[in-house]
Amino acid sequence: MAEPPDGFRRMPGQRPRPVTQGIAAMIAAVAVLGGGLLANRLLSGEDDRRPPTPSPSPSKSAA
Protein backbone atom coordinates (compact mmCIF):
# COMPACT_ATOMS: atom_id res chain seq x y z
CA MET A 1 0.00 0.00 0.00
CA ALA A 2 1.35 3.44 -0.90
CA GLU A 3 2.22 6.00 1.74
CA PRO A 4 -0.23 8.91 2.03
CA PRO A 5 0.97 12.40 1.03
CA ASP A 6 2.83 14.39 3.65
CA GLY A 7 -0.14 16.51 4.72
CA PHE A 8 -2.38 13.49 5.30
CA ARG A 9 -0.38 11.45 7.78
CA ARG A 10 -2.22 10.71 10.98
CA MET A 11 -0.54 11.91 14.13
CA PRO A 12 0.31 9.10 16.53
CA GLY A 13 -2.18 8.78 19.37
CA GLN A 14 -4.83 10.98 17.76
CA ARG A 15 -7.90 9.46 16.16
CA PRO A 16 -10.38 11.39 14.05
CA ARG A 17 -13.74 11.99 15.74
CA PRO A 18 -16.27 12.50 12.93
CA VAL A 19 -19.29 11.84 15.17
CA THR A 20 -18.26 14.48 17.68
CA GLN A 21 -17.54 16.97 14.92
CA GLY A 22 -20.92 16.25 13.32
CA ILE A 23 -22.80 16.76 16.58
CA ALA A 24 -20.92 19.99 17.25
CA ALA A 25 -21.73 21.20 13.73
CA MET A 26 -25.44 20.42 14.18
CA ILE A 27 -25.56 22.26 17.52
CA ALA A 28 -23.83 25.25 15.94
CA ALA A 29 -26.26 25.23 13.01
CA VAL A 30 -29.28 25.14 15.31
CA ALA A 31 -27.86 27.99 17.38
CA VAL A 32 -27.18 30.14 14.30
CA LEU A 33 -30.56 29.48 12.69
CA GLY A 34 -32.46 29.93 15.94
CA GLY A 35 -30.65 33.17 16.65
CA GLY A 36 -31.41 34.42 13.16
CA LEU A 37 -35.11 33.61 13.49
CA LEU A 38 -35.29 35.27 16.89
CA ALA A 39 -33.51 38.37 15.62
CA ASN A 40 -35.83 38.52 12.62
CA ARG A 41 -38.87 38.35 14.86
CA LEU A 42 -37.54 41.03 17.19
CA LEU A 43 -36.37 43.39 14.45
CA SER A 44 -39.26 43.00 12.02
CA GLY A 45 -41.66 45.04 14.15
CA GLU A 46 -44.63 42.99 13.09
CA ASP A 47 -47.11 42.04 15.76
CA ASP A 48 -47.02 38.27 15.65
CA ARG A 49 -49.73 37.66 18.19
CA ARG A 50 -52.77 35.70 17.18
CA PRO A 51 -56.18 37.18 17.89
CA PRO A 52 -57.73 35.82 21.07
CA THR A 53 -60.05 32.91 20.60
CA PRO A 54 -63.64 33.65 21.61
CA SER A 55 -64.75 32.04 24.83
CA PRO A 56 -67.34 29.36 24.35
CA SER A 57 -70.81 30.56 25.20
CA PRO A 58 -73.50 28.21 26.39
CA SER A 59 -75.70 27.07 23.56
CA LYS A 60 -79.41 27.85 23.65
CA SER A 61 -80.35 24.22 23.12
CA ALA A 62 -78.48 23.10 26.27
CA ALA A 63 -80.60 25.28 28.57
Kinemage of the C-alpha trace (Angstrom):
@kinemage 1
@onewidth
@group {chain A} dominant
@subgroup {mainchain}
@vectorlist {calphas} color= white
{ca met a 1} P 0.000 0.000 0.000
{ca ala a 2} L 1.354 3.441 -0.897
{ca glu a 3} L 2.222 6.005 1.736
{ca pro a 4} L -0.228 8.910 2.034
{ca pro a 5} L 0.970 12.395 1.029
{ca asp a 6} L 2.835 14.390 3.651
{ca gly a 7} L -0.141 16.512 4.716
{ca phe a 8} L -2.383 13.493 5.303
{ca arg a 9} L -0.381 11.452 7.782
{ca arg a 10} L -2.219 10.705 10.979
{ca met a 11} L -0.538 11.913 14.132
{ca pro a 12} L 0.308 9.103 16.528
{ca gly a 13} L -2.180 8.784 19.374
{ca gln a 14} L -4.833 10.982 17.761
{ca arg a 15} L -7.896 9.456 16.158
{ca pro a 16} L -10.384 11.393 14.053
{ca arg a 17} L -13.735 11.985 15.735
{ca pro a 18} L -16.266 12.499 12.928
{ca val a 19} L -19.287 11.840 15.171
{ca thr a 20} L -18.258 14.478 17.683
{ca gln a 21} L -17.545 16.969 14.916
{ca gly a 22} L -20.923 16.253 13.319
{ca ile a 23} L -22.799 16.757 16.578
{ca ala a 24} L -20.925 19.989 17.251
{ca ala a 25} L -21.730 21.199 13.733
{ca met a 26} L -25.439 20.418 14.179
{ca ile a 27} L -25.556 22.257 17.515
{ca ala a 28} L -23.831 25.253 15.944
{ca ala a 29} L -26.256 25.228 13.009
{ca val a 30} L -29.279 25.138 15.312
{ca ala a 31} L -27.864 27.994 17.377
{ca val a 32} L -27.179 30.140 14.297
{ca leu a 33} L -30.561 29.478 12.686
{ca gly a 34} L -32.455 29.928 15.940
{ca gly a 35} L -30.652 33.172 16.650
{ca gly a 36} L -31.413 34.422 13.162
{ca leu a 37} L -35.110 33.613 13.488
{ca leu a 38} L -35.285 35.269 16.892
{ca ala a 39} L -33.506 38.371 15.624
{ca asn a 40} L -35.825 38.516 12.618
{ca arg a 41} L -38.868 38.346 14.856
{ca leu a 42} L -37.535 41.033 17.190
{ca leu a 43} L -36.366 43.390 14.454
{ca ser a 44} L -39.256 43.003 12.019
{ca gly a 45} L -41.656 45.041 14.152
{ca glu a 46} L -44.631 42.990 13.092
{ca asp a 47} L -47.113 42.039 15.761
{ca asp a 48} L -47.019 38.273 15.652
{ca arg a 49} L -49.731 37.660 18.194
{ca arg a 50} L -52.767 35.697 17.182
{ca pro a 51} L -56.176 37.183 17.886
{ca pro a 52} L -57.729 35.817 21.065
{ca thr a 53} L -60.054 32.908 20.600
{ca pro a 54} L -63.636 33.647 21.607
{ca ser a 55} L -64.746 32.044 24.829
{ca pro a 56} L -67.337 29.364 24.346
{ca ser a 57} L -70.810 30.558 25.200
{ca pro a 58} L -73.495 28.205 26.390
{ca ser a 59} L -75.700 27.070 23.560
{ca lys a 60} L -79.407 27.848 23.649
{ca ser a 61} L -80.345 24.224 23.122
{ca ala a 62} L -78.476 23.102 26.274
{ca ala a 63} L -80.600 25.281 28.567
